[in-house]
Amino acid sequence: HRPKYNIRLKDDRAYPYIRVSFADDFPRLYLARKVIKDGFLYFGPYPSGLAVNGTIRFLNQSFSIRDCRDAFMKSRKRPCMTYQIGRCTAPCVGLVNKEDYARDIGSAVEFLRGRSKKVLKGLESRMIGLASEERFEAAAKVRDSLTAIKKIFERLKEFSSWTLKR
C-alpha cells in the first residue's frame, strides 16, 4: 500500500501554458504555470515545459518576435544580438512600427490557435509583396520562416500517421 514510485504520476508543479502579453506595446511569448485573469492570452496546458520552451523559441525565430525581458527592452539604446543575427525586428529601439510587429505576433497567435493555412497564406502573400517591392533580403527571411513552418507540419503529419499505425 506504499508504492515505491510515484504511481499517480503527480508532481508539485502545474502544467505549463504559453502566455501572450497583449498588454504591452510590443507583446512577447512567455511560459506560465498558472492562468490568471490579467488580460493576457493563454494557450495550453501542455504536458512538457521543455516542449513549451521549444515552441516559444521556434515562434520567436519564425515570426521575429522579441525574446528580451521588459526591463531589458526599456533600457536598450542600441539593437541586441538577436537583431544582429536576424531573429528579431528590434522593437526595443524602434526599428519596427507597432502595426508590423502586431502582424507578426498575430501570425504567431493564429499558429497557436491551429489556423496554419491562414498563416501560410499570409506569409506567402507577404513574401510576394516584399519581392515585388524588391526587398529581397526581407522576402528571403519570410521564405525561410515559411519553409520552417512547413517542415514542422510535415513532422506532425508523419507523427500522426505513425501513431495511427500503432
C-alpha positions in Angstrom: 0.0 0.0 0.0 3.0 2.3 0.0 4.2 2.4 -3.6 7.9 2.6 -4.3 7.4 5.0 -7.1 5.0 7.8 -7.9 2.1 5.7 -9.1 -0.3 8.7 -9.8 2.5 10.4 -11.8 1.9 13.7 -10.0 4.5 16.3 -9.2 4.4 19.6 -7.4 4.3 21.8 -10.5 1.4 22.9 -12.6 1.1 22.3 -16.3 2.8 24.9 -18.5 1.0 27.4 -20.7 2.1 29.8 -23.4 1.2 33.4 -22.4 0.9 36.2 -24.9 1.3 39.6 -23.2 -1.1 41.8 -25.2 -1.0 44.5 -22.6 2.5 45.5 -23.8 3.1 47.8 -26.7 5.3 45.0 -28.2 3.9 41.7 -26.9 6.1 38.6 -26.3 5.6 35.0 -25.5 6.1 33.6 -22.0 6.0 30.3 -20.2 3.4 30.5 -17.4 2.5 27.9 -14.9 -0.8 29.4 -13.8 -3.7 31.0 -15.7 -4.5 34.4 -14.2 -7.3 36.7 -15.3 -4.9 39.5 -16.2 -6.0 40.3 -19.8 -3.3 38.1 -21.3 -3.9 35.3 -23.7 -3.1 31.7 -22.6 -2.6 28.6 -24.7 -2.4 25.2 -23.2 -2.0 23.2 -20.9 1.0 21.4 -22.4 2.5 18.2 -20.9 6.1 19.4 -21.0 7.8 22.6 -20.1 10.6 21.7 -22.5 8.2 21.5 -25.4 6.7 24.8 -24.5 10.1 26.5 -24.4 10.9 24.9 -27.8 7.7 26.1 -29.2 8.3 29.7 -27.9 11.8 29.6 -29.4 10.5 28.4 -32.7 7.8 31.1 -32.9 10.2 33.8 -31.9 12.6 32.8 -34.7 9.9 32.2 -37.3 7.9 35.4 -36.8 10.7 37.7 -35.5 9.1 38.2 -32.1 11.2 39.7 -29.3 12.5 37.4 -26.6 14.0 40.0 -24.3 12.5 40.9 -20.9 10.5 44.1 -20.4 13.1 45.8 -18.2 15.9 44.9 -20.6 13.8 46.2 -23.6 13.1 49.6 -21.9 16.8 50.1 -21.1 18.2 49.5 -24.6 20.0 52.2 -26.5 21.0 50.0 -29.5 19.8 46.7 -31.0 20.6 43.5 -29.3 22.4 40.4 -30.6 19.2 38.7 -31.7 18.5 41.6 -34.1 22.1 41.4 -35.4 21.7 37.7 -36.3 18.3 38.4 -37.9 15.9 36.8 -35.4 14.3 39.9 -34.1 13.0 43.2 -35.6 14.4 45.3 -32.7 11.2 46.9 -31.3 13.4 47.9 -28.3 15.0 50.7 -30.3 12.1 51.5 -32.6 13.3 49.8 -35.8 9.8 48.3 -36.4 6.5 50.0 -36.0 3.6 48.7 -33.9 1.5 47.7 -36.9 4.2 45.4 -38.5 5.0 43.9 -35.1 1.3 43.4 -34.4 1.0 41.5 -37.7 3.9 39.2 -36.7 2.5 38.5 -33.2 -0.9 38.0 -34.8 0.5 35.3 -37.1 2.1 33.5 -34.2 -1.2 33.6 -32.3 -3.0 32.2 -35.3 -0.4 29.5 -35.5 -1.0 28.6 -31.8 -4.8 28.5 -32.5 -4.2 25.9 -35.2 -5.1 28.1 -38.2 -2.0 27.1 -40.1 -3.4 27.5 -43.6 -4.2 31.1 -42.9 -0.7 31.7 -41.5 0.9 30.1 -44.5 -1.2 32.1 -47.0 -0.4 35.3 -45.1 3.3 34.6 -45.2 3.3 33.7 -48.8 1.5 36.9 -49.8 3.9 38.9 -47.6 6.9 37.3 -49.3 5.5 38.0 -52.7 4.8 41.6 -51.7 8.3 42.1 -50.4 9.8 40.6 -53.6 7.7 42.9 -55.8 9.0 45.9 -53.8 12.5 44.5 -54.4 13.2 43.9 -50.7 14.7 40.6 -51.4 16.5 40.1 -48.1 13.3 40.6 -46.1 11.5 38.3 -48.6 14.2 35.6 -48.0 13.7 35.8 -44.3 9.9 35.3 -44.7 10.7 32.4 -47.1 12.9 30.8 -44.5 10.1 31.1 -41.9 7.7 29.6 -44.4 9.9 26.5 -45.0 10.5 26.0 -41.3 6.7 26.1 -40.6 6.1 23.6 -43.5 8.7 21.3 -42.1 7.0 21.4 -38.7 3.7 20.4 -40.3 5.4 17.6 -42.2 6.8 16.2 -39.0 3.4 16.5 -37.4 1.8 14.6 -40.3 4.5 11.9 -40.0 4.0 11.6 -36.3 0.2 11.4 -36.6 0.4 8.7 -39.3 2.9 6.8 -37.2 0.7 6.9 -34.1 -2.3 5.8 -36.2 -0.4 2.8 -37.5 0.5 1.6 -34.0 
